[in-house]
Amino acid sequence: MAKGYTPNFAHPLPERARDCTVCSEHLPLGPNPIFRIHPEVRIVLISQAPGRLAHLSSVAWDDPSGRRLREWLGVTDAEFFGTPTFGILPIGFCYPGKGKGGDLPPRPECAPLWQNPLLALMPKIELRVLIGSYAQAHYLGDRRKKNLTETVRNYREYLPHYFPIPHPSPRNGIYLRRNAWFEEENVPHLQEIVATIVRKSAGD
């Protein structure tokens, strides 16, 4: 494990998840489950699956997408990597490989195995940030709007438990320019919510 806070704690369930090989025959680079959980997590980031860089470093969000994500959250690297406030629980724990239009979808075997059991180990969660369509589909289900843009636009309907956002990938630059309202309107509210939770967490 590279930089920052390492989330391992004395419990057999995350240890089993880190050793998971259920999807190994479908993973071009082999299994490397990447997630970050801790009993003190207050904000959990739920995205699609780790990218290739995360697979190679075993650290999620330590890349250009992560830098933009931290800007949207309004937190520093130290706050993000160096405290147990933020958890990471992608829909698929392993890099699924490349497709024609980007990374392949997360493996379908992963979420049913690990999402609920690992969430149960984080009883202090106050906010689930749903990053991208796969996370939103899994957690919002029929409550989603007709597409990601409309789901994100209507984020207030999912508060206080969920805050849907687009993926912060540099590949989404055109999308963000076409939907400037997201960074102008939604991001300040996200930062306000995150700041309140971070302050409360620091005071406990």
VEXKOLSE-86129 format. One record per residue (C-alpha): residue number from 1; x, y, z. Coordinates in Angstrom, 1 decimal. Example, Ala and Ser with C-alpha at 12.3 -4.5 7.8 and 13.67 -1.06 7.14 Angstrom:
// residues 2
<node><seq>1</seq><xx>12.3</xx><yy>-4.5</yy><zz>7.8</zz></node>
<node><seq>2</seq><xx>13.7</xx><yy>-1.1</yy><zz>7.1</zz></node>
***
This chain:
// residues 204
<node><seq>1</seq><xx>0.0</xx><yy>0.0</yy><zz>0.0</zz></node>
<node><seq>2</seq><xx>1.4</xx><yy>3.4</yy><zz>-1.0</zz></node>
<node><seq>3</seq><xx>0.7</xx><yy>6.8</yy><zz>0.5</zz></node>
<node><seq>4</seq><xx>-1.5</xx><yy>7.9</yy><zz>3.3</zz></node>
<node><seq>5</seq><xx>-3.9</xx><yy>6.3</yy><zz>5.6</zz></node>
<node><seq>6</seq><xx>-4.1</xx><yy>2.5</yy><zz>5.5</zz></node>
<node><seq>7</seq><xx>-7.6</xx><yy>1.4</yy><zz>6.5</zz></node>
<node><seq>8</seq><xx>-7.0</xx><yy>-2.1</yy><zz>7.7</zz></node>
<node><seq>9</seq><xx>-8.4</xx><yy>-2.9</yy><zz>11.1</zz></node>
<node><seq>10</seq><xx>-8.8</xx><yy>-6.1</yy><zz>13.1</zz></node>
<node><seq>11</seq><xx>-11.7</xx><yy>-7.7</yy><zz>11.4</zz></node>
<node><seq>12</seq><xx>-11.8</xx><yy>-10.8</yy><zz>9.2</zz></node>
<node><seq>13</seq><xx>-14.3</xx><yy>-9.5</yy><zz>6.7</zz></node>
<node><seq>14</seq><xx>-12.1</xx><yy>-6.9</yy><zz>5.0</zz></node>
<node><seq>15</seq><xx>-9.2</xx><yy>-9.3</yy><zz>5.0</zz></node>
<node><seq>16</seq><xx>-11.4</xx><yy>-11.8</yy><zz>3.1</zz></node>
<node><seq>17</seq><xx>-12.4</xx><yy>-9.1</yy><zz>0.7</zz></node>
<node><seq>18</seq><xx>-8.8</xx><yy>-8.2</yy><zz>0.0</zz></node>
<node><seq>19</seq><xx>-8.1</xx><yy>-11.8</yy><zz>-0.8</zz></node>
<node><seq>20</seq><xx>-11.1</xx><yy>-12.2</yy><zz>-3.1</zz></node>
<node><seq>21</seq><xx>-10.4</xx><yy>-14.0</yy><zz>-6.4</zz></node>
<node><seq>22</seq><xx>-14.0</xx><yy>-14.6</yy><zz>-7.5</zz></node>
<node><seq>23</seq><xx>-13.6</xx><yy>-12.6</yy><zz>-10.7</zz></node>
<node><seq>24</seq><xx>-10.0</xx><yy>-13.4</yy><zz>-11.4</zz></node>
<node><seq>25</seq><xx>-10.5</xx><yy>-15.2</yy><zz>-14.7</zz></node>
<node><seq>26</seq><xx>-12.2</xx><yy>-12.1</yy><zz>-16.1</zz></node>
<node><seq>27</seq><xx>-9.6</xx><yy>-9.6</yy><zz>-14.9</zz></node>
<node><seq>28</seq><xx>-6.9</xx><yy>-8.8</yy><zz>-17.5</zz></node>
<node><seq>29</seq><xx>-4.4</xx><yy>-7.6</yy><zz>-14.9</zz></node>
<node><seq>30</seq><xx>-5.5</xx><yy>-10.1</yy><zz>-12.2</zz></node>
<node><seq>31</seq><xx>-7.3</xx><yy>-9.4</yy><zz>-8.9</zz></node>
<node><seq>32</seq><xx>-6.3</xx><yy>-6.5</yy><zz>-6.7</zz></node>
<node><seq>33</seq><xx>-9.3</xx><yy>-5.4</yy><zz>-4.6</zz></node>
<node><seq>34</seq><xx>-9.0</xx><yy>-1.8</yy><zz>-3.7</zz></node>
<node><seq>35</seq><xx>-11.3</xx><yy>-0.2</yy><zz>-1.1</zz></node>
<node><seq>36</seq><xx>-10.9</xx><yy>1.7</yy><zz>2.1</zz></node>
<node><seq>37</seq><xx>-13.1</xx><yy>1.1</yy><zz>5.2</zz></node>
<node><seq>38</seq><xx>-12.8</xx><yy>1.9</yy><zz>8.9</zz></node>
<node><seq>39</seq><xx>-15.4</xx><yy>2.1</yy><zz>11.7</zz></node>
<node><seq>40</seq><xx>-14.8</xx><yy>5.9</yy><zz>11.9</zz></node>
<node><seq>41</seq><xx>-15.7</xx><yy>6.6</yy><zz>8.3</zz></node>
<node><seq>42</seq><xx>-18.3</xx><yy>9.4</yy><zz>7.9</zz></node>
<node><seq>43</seq><xx>-18.3</xx><yy>9.9</yy><zz>4.1</zz></node>
<node><seq>44</seq><xx>-18.1</xx><yy>6.9</yy><zz>1.8</zz></node>
<node><seq>45</seq><xx>-17.2</xx><yy>7.4</yy><zz>-1.9</zz></node>
<node><seq>46</seq><xx>-18.9</xx><yy>4.8</yy><zz>-4.1</zz></node>
<node><seq>47</seq><xx>-17.7</xx><yy>4.8</yy><zz>-7.7</zz></node>
<node><seq>48</seq><xx>-17.5</xx><yy>2.3</yy><zz>-10.6</zz></node>
<node><seq>49</seq><xx>-14.3</xx><yy>0.5</yy><zz>-10.2</zz></node>
<node><seq>50</seq><xx>-10.6</xx><yy>1.3</yy><zz>-9.8</zz></node>
<node><seq>51</seq><xx>-8.7</xx><yy>2.4</yy><zz>-12.9</zz></node>
<node><seq>52</seq><xx>-5.5</xx><yy>1.1</yy><zz>-14.2</zz></node>
<node><seq>53</seq><xx>-3.3</xx><yy>3.5</yy><zz>-12.3</zz></node>
<node><seq>54</seq><xx>-5.1</xx><yy>2.6</yy><zz>-9.1</zz></node>
<node><seq>55</seq><xx>-4.5</xx><yy>-1.1</yy><zz>-9.8</zz></node>
<node><seq>56</seq><xx>-0.8</xx><yy>-0.4</yy><zz>-10.3</zz></node>
<node><seq>57</seq><xx>-0.4</xx><yy>1.6</yy><zz>-7.1</zz></node>
<node><seq>58</seq><xx>-3.1</xx><yy>0.0</yy><zz>-5.0</zz></node>
<node><seq>59</seq><xx>-4.3</xx><yy>3.5</yy><zz>-4.0</zz></node>
<node><seq>60</seq><xx>-7.7</xx><yy>4.8</yy><zz>-5.1</zz></node>
<node><seq>61</seq><xx>-8.0</xx><yy>8.4</yy><zz>-6.3</zz></node>
<node><seq>62</seq><xx>-4.3</xx><yy>9.2</yy><zz>-6.3</zz></node>
<node><seq>63</seq><xx>-4.5</xx><yy>10.5</yy><zz>-9.9</zz></node>
<node><seq>64</seq><xx>-6.0</xx><yy>13.4</yy><zz>-11.9</zz></node>
<node><seq>65</seq><xx>-9.5</xx><yy>12.2</yy><zz>-11.2</zz></node>
<node><seq>66</seq><xx>-8.8</xx><yy>12.1</yy><zz>-7.5</zz></node>
<node><seq>67</seq><xx>-7.4</xx><yy>15.7</yy><zz>-7.5</zz></node>
<node><seq>68</seq><xx>-10.6</xx><yy>16.9</yy><zz>-9.1</zz></node>
<node><seq>69</seq><xx>-12.7</xx><yy>14.9</yy><zz>-6.7</zz></node>
<node><seq>70</seq><xx>-10.9</xx><yy>16.4</yy><zz>-3.7</zz></node>
<node><seq>71</seq><xx>-11.6</xx><yy>19.9</yy><zz>-5.2</zz></node>
<node><seq>72</seq><xx>-15.3</xx><yy>19.1</yy><zz>-5.5</zz></node>
<node><seq>73</seq><xx>-15.3</xx><yy>17.8</yy><zz>-1.9</zz></node>
<node><seq>74</seq><xx>-13.3</xx><yy>20.8</yy><zz>-0.7</zz></node>
<node><seq>75</seq><xx>-10.7</xx><yy>18.8</yy><zz>1.2</zz></node>
<node><seq>76</seq><xx>-6.9</xx><yy>18.5</yy><zz>1.2</zz></node>
<node><seq>77</seq><xx>-4.8</xx><yy>15.5</yy><zz>0.4</zz></node>
<node><seq>78</seq><xx>-4.1</xx><yy>15.2</yy><zz>4.1</zz></node>
<node><seq>79</seq><xx>-7.8</xx><yy>15.2</yy><zz>5.0</zz></node>
<node><seq>80</seq><xx>-8.6</xx><yy>12.7</yy><zz>2.3</zz></node>
<node><seq>81</seq><xx>-5.7</xx><yy>10.3</yy><zz>2.7</zz></node>
<node><seq>82</seq><xx>-4.6</xx><yy>10.9</yy><zz>6.2</zz></node>
<node><seq>83</seq><xx>-7.8</xx><yy>10.5</yy><zz>8.3</zz></node>
<node><seq>84</seq><xx>-10.5</xx><yy>7.8</yy><zz>8.6</zz></node>
<node><seq>85</seq><xx>-13.2</xx><yy>10.2</yy><zz>7.7</zz></node>
<node><seq>86</seq><xx>-13.4</xx><yy>9.1</yy><zz>4.0</zz></node>
<node><seq>87</seq><xx>-14.1</xx><yy>5.6</yy><zz>3.0</zz></node>
<node><seq>88</seq><xx>-13.8</xx><yy>4.1</yy><zz>-0.5</zz></node>
<node><seq>89</seq><xx>-16.2</xx><yy>1.3</yy><zz>-1.6</zz></node>
<node><seq>90</seq><xx>-16.5</xx><yy>1.0</yy><zz>-5.4</zz></node>
<node><seq>91</seq><xx>-19.1</xx><yy>-1.2</yy><zz>-7.0</zz></node>
<node><seq>92</seq><xx>-16.3</xx><yy>-3.3</yy><zz>-8.4</zz></node>
<node><seq>93</seq><xx>-13.2</xx><yy>-3.6</yy><zz>-6.3</zz></node>
<node><seq>94</seq><xx>-10.8</xx><yy>-4.6</yy><zz>-9.1</zz></node>
<node><seq>95</seq><xx>-9.8</xx><yy>-3.0</yy><zz>-12.4</zz></node>
<node><seq>96</seq><xx>-12.0</xx><yy>-4.6</yy><zz>-15.0</zz></node>
<node><seq>97</seq><xx>-9.9</xx><yy>-3.8</yy><zz>-18.1</zz></node>
<node><seq>98</seq><xx>-10.5</xx><yy>-1.5</yy><zz>-21.1</zz></node>
<node><seq>99</seq><xx>-13.4</xx><yy>-1.5</yy><zz>-23.5</zz></node>
<node><seq>100</seq><xx>-14.0</xx><yy>0.5</yy><zz>-26.6</zz></node>
<node><seq>101</seq><xx>-15.2</xx><yy>3.6</yy><zz>-24.8</zz></node>
<node><seq>102</seq><xx>-13.2</xx><yy>3.5</yy><zz>-21.7</zz></node>
<node><seq>103</seq><xx>-12.9</xx><yy>1.1</yy><zz>-18.8</zz></node>
<node><seq>104</seq><xx>-15.3</xx><yy>-1.9</yy><zz>-18.8</zz></node>
<node><seq>105</seq><xx>-18.2</xx><yy>-2.0</yy><zz>-16.3</zz></node>
<node><seq>106</seq><xx>-17.5</xx><yy>-3.4</yy><zz>-12.8</zz></node>
<node><seq>107</seq><xx>-17.8</xx><yy>-7.1</yy><zz>-12.5</zz></node>
<node><seq>108</seq><xx>-21.3</xx><yy>-8.0</yy><zz>-11.5</zz></node>
<node><seq>109</seq><xx>-20.2</xx><yy>-10.6</yy><zz>-8.9</zz></node>
<node><seq>110</seq><xx>-18.6</xx><yy>-8.0</yy><zz>-6.7</zz></node>
<node><seq>111</seq><xx>-21.3</xx><yy>-5.7</yy><zz>-5.3</zz></node>
<node><seq>112</seq><xx>-23.7</xx><yy>-8.5</yy><zz>-4.1</zz></node>
<node><seq>113</seq><xx>-20.8</xx><yy>-10.1</yy><zz>-2.2</zz></node>
<node><seq>114</seq><xx>-19.3</xx><yy>-7.1</yy><zz>-0.5</zz></node>
<node><seq>115</seq><xx>-21.3</xx><yy>-3.9</yy><zz>-0.5</zz></node>
<node><seq>116</seq><xx>-23.7</xx><yy>-4.5</yy><zz>2.3</zz></node>
<node><seq>117</seq><xx>-21.4</xx><yy>-6.5</yy><zz>4.6</zz></node>
<node><seq>118</seq><xx>-18.6</xx><yy>-3.9</yy><zz>4.4</zz></node>
<node><seq>119</seq><xx>-21.0</xx><yy>-0.9</yy><zz>4.8</zz></node>
<node><seq>120</seq><xx>-22.2</xx><yy>-2.6</yy><zz>8.0</zz></node>
<node><seq>121</seq><xx>-18.7</xx><yy>-2.2</yy><zz>9.4</zz></node>
<node><seq>122</seq><xx>-19.0</xx><yy>1.6</yy><zz>9.0</zz></node>
<node><seq>123</seq><xx>-21.9</xx><yy>2.5</yy><zz>11.4</zz></node>
<node><seq>124</seq><xx>-21.1</xx><yy>6.3</yy><zz>11.5</zz></node>
<node><seq>125</seq><xx>-21.6</xx><yy>7.0</yy><zz>7.7</zz></node>
<node><seq>126</seq><xx>-23.5</xx><yy>10.2</yy><zz>7.2</zz></node>
<node><seq>127</seq><xx>-23.1</xx><yy>10.6</yy><zz>3.5</zz></node>
<node><seq>128</seq><xx>-22.7</xx><yy>8.3</yy><zz>0.5</zz></node>
<node><seq>129</seq><xx>-21.3</xx><yy>10.1</yy><zz>-2.6</zz></node>
<node><seq>130</seq><xx>-22.5</xx><yy>8.2</yy><zz>-5.6</zz></node>
<node><seq>131</seq><xx>-19.9</xx><yy>8.7</yy><zz>-8.4</zz></node>
<node><seq>132</seq><xx>-21.2</xx><yy>7.9</yy><zz>-11.8</zz></node>
<node><seq>133</seq><xx>-24.1</xx><yy>5.8</yy><zz>-13.2</zz></node>
<node><seq>134</seq><xx>-23.2</xx><yy>2.4</yy><zz>-11.8</zz></node>
<node><seq>135</seq><xx>-23.1</xx><yy>3.6</yy><zz>-8.2</zz></node>
<node><seq>136</seq><xx>-26.3</xx><yy>5.5</yy><zz>-8.8</zz></node>
<node><seq>137</seq><xx>-28.0</xx><yy>2.5</yy><zz>-10.3</zz></node>
<node><seq>138</seq><xx>-27.1</xx><yy>0.3</yy><zz>-7.5</zz></node>
<node><seq>139</seq><xx>-28.1</xx><yy>2.6</yy><zz>-4.7</zz></node>
<node><seq>140</seq><xx>-30.9</xx><yy>4.7</yy><zz>-6.1</zz></node>
<node><seq>141</seq><xx>-32.6</xx><yy>2.1</yy><zz>-8.4</zz></node>
<node><seq>142</seq><xx>-36.0</xx><yy>3.3</yy><zz>-9.6</zz></node>
<node><seq>143</seq><xx>-35.5</xx><yy>6.6</yy><zz>-7.9</zz></node>
<node><seq>144</seq><xx>-33.0</xx><yy>7.6</yy><zz>-10.6</zz></node>
<node><seq>145</seq><xx>-34.1</xx><yy>10.1</yy><zz>-13.3</zz></node>
<node><seq>146</seq><xx>-34.0</xx><yy>9.3</yy><zz>-17.0</zz></node>
<node><seq>147</seq><xx>-30.2</xx><yy>9.8</yy><zz>-17.2</zz></node>
<node><seq>148</seq><xx>-27.2</xx><yy>10.6</yy><zz>-15.1</zz></node>
<node><seq>149</seq><xx>-27.5</xx><yy>14.4</yy><zz>-15.8</zz></node>
<node><seq>150</seq><xx>-31.0</xx><yy>14.6</yy><zz>-14.5</zz></node>
<node><seq>151</seq><xx>-30.2</xx><yy>12.4</yy><zz>-11.5</zz></node>
<node><seq>152</seq><xx>-27.3</xx><yy>14.7</yy><zz>-10.6</zz></node>
<node><seq>153</seq><xx>-29.3</xx><yy>17.9</yy><zz>-11.3</zz></node>
<node><seq>154</seq><xx>-32.0</xx><yy>16.7</yy><zz>-8.9</zz></node>
<node><seq>155</seq><xx>-29.5</xx><yy>15.7</yy><zz>-6.2</zz></node>
<node><seq>156</seq><xx>-31.5</xx><yy>17.3</yy><zz>-3.4</zz></node>
<node><seq>157</seq><xx>-34.1</xx><yy>14.5</yy><zz>-3.7</zz></node>
<node><seq>158</seq><xx>-31.6</xx><yy>12.0</yy><zz>-2.4</zz></node>
<node><seq>159</seq><xx>-30.2</xx><yy>14.0</yy><zz>0.6</zz></node>
<node><seq>160</seq><xx>-29.3</xx><yy>13.5</yy><zz>3.3</zz></node>
<node><seq>161</seq><xx>-28.0</xx><yy>10.0</yy><zz>2.7</zz></node>
<node><seq>162</seq><xx>-26.9</xx><yy>10.2</yy><zz>-1.0</zz></node>
<node><seq>163</seq><xx>-25.2</xx><yy>12.9</yy><zz>-3.1</zz></node>
<node><seq>164</seq><xx>-25.0</xx><yy>11.8</yy><zz>-6.8</zz></node>
<node><seq>165</seq><xx>-22.2</xx><yy>13.3</yy><zz>-8.9</zz></node>
<node><seq>166</seq><xx>-20.6</xx><yy>12.7</yy><zz>-12.3</zz></node>
<node><seq>167</seq><xx>-17.2</xx><yy>11.0</yy><zz>-12.5</zz></node>
<node><seq>168</seq><xx>-14.4</xx><yy>13.5</yy><zz>-12.1</zz></node>
<node><seq>169</seq><xx>-12.3</xx><yy>11.9</yy><zz>-14.8</zz></node>
<node><seq>170</seq><xx>-10.4</xx><yy>14.3</yy><zz>-17.2</zz></node>
<node><seq>171</seq><xx>-12.4</xx><yy>12.5</yy><zz>-20.0</zz></node>
<node><seq>172</seq><xx>-15.5</xx><yy>14.2</yy><zz>-18.6</zz></node>
<node><seq>173</seq><xx>-14.2</xx><yy>17.7</yy><zz>-19.4</zz></node>
<node><seq>174</seq><xx>-16.6</xx><yy>18.3</yy><zz>-22.3</zz></node>
<node><seq>175</seq><xx>-19.5</xx><yy>17.0</yy><zz>-20.2</zz></node>
<node><seq>176</seq><xx>-18.6</xx><yy>19.4</yy><zz>-17.4</zz></node>
<node><seq>177</seq><xx>-18.3</xx><yy>22.4</yy><zz>-19.7</zz></node>
<node><seq>178</seq><xx>-21.7</xx><yy>21.6</yy><zz>-21.2</zz></node>
<node><seq>179</seq><xx>-23.2</xx><yy>21.3</yy><zz>-17.7</zz></node>
<node><seq>180</seq><xx>-21.4</xx><yy>24.1</yy><zz>-15.9</zz></node>
<node><seq>181</seq><xx>-24.3</xx><yy>24.3</yy><zz>-13.5</zz></node>
<node><seq>182</seq><xx>-22.8</xx><yy>21.2</yy><zz>-11.7</zz></node>
<node><seq>183</seq><xx>-19.7</xx><yy>23.0</yy><zz>-10.5</zz></node>
<node><seq>184</seq><xx>-21.5</xx><yy>26.3</yy><zz>-10.0</zz></node>
<node><seq>185</seq><xx>-24.5</xx><yy>25.0</yy><zz>-8.1</zz></node>
<node><seq>186</seq><xx>-24.1</xx><yy>21.5</yy><zz>-6.9</zz></node>
<node><seq>187</seq><xx>-20.4</xx><yy>21.5</yy><zz>-5.8</zz></node>
<node><seq>188</seq><xx>-20.7</xx><yy>24.4</yy><zz>-3.3</zz></node>
<node><seq>189</seq><xx>-23.5</xx><yy>22.5</yy><zz>-1.6</zz></node>
<node><seq>190</seq><xx>-21.5</xx><yy>19.3</yy><zz>-1.6</zz></node>
<node><seq>191</seq><xx>-18.5</xx><yy>21.2</yy><zz>0.0</zz></node>
<node><seq>192</seq><xx>-20.8</xx><yy>22.7</yy><zz>2.6</zz></node>
<node><seq>193</seq><xx>-22.1</xx><yy>19.3</yy><zz>3.6</zz></node>
<node><seq>194</seq><xx>-18.6</xx><yy>17.7</yy><zz>3.6</zz></node>
<node><seq>195</seq><xx>-17.2</xx><yy>20.6</yy><zz>5.7</zz></node>
<node><seq>196</seq><xx>-19.9</xx><yy>20.2</yy><zz>8.3</zz></node>
<node><seq>197</seq><xx>-19.2</xx><yy>16.4</yy><zz>8.6</zz></node>
<node><seq>198</seq><xx>-15.5</xx><yy>16.8</yy><zz>8.7</zz></node>
<node><seq>199</seq><xx>-15.7</xx><yy>19.4</yy><zz>11.5</zz></node>
<node><seq>200</seq><xx>-18.0</xx><yy>17.2</yy><zz>13.5</zz></node>
<node><seq>201</seq><xx>-15.7</xx><yy>14.2</yy><zz>12.9</zz></node>
<node><seq>202</seq><xx>-12.7</xx><yy>16.2</yy><zz>14.1</zz></node>
<node><seq>203</seq><xx>-14.5</xx><yy>17.2</yy><zz>17.3</zz></node>
<node><seq>204</seq><xx>-15.5</xx><yy>13.7</yy><zz>18.3</zz></node>
***
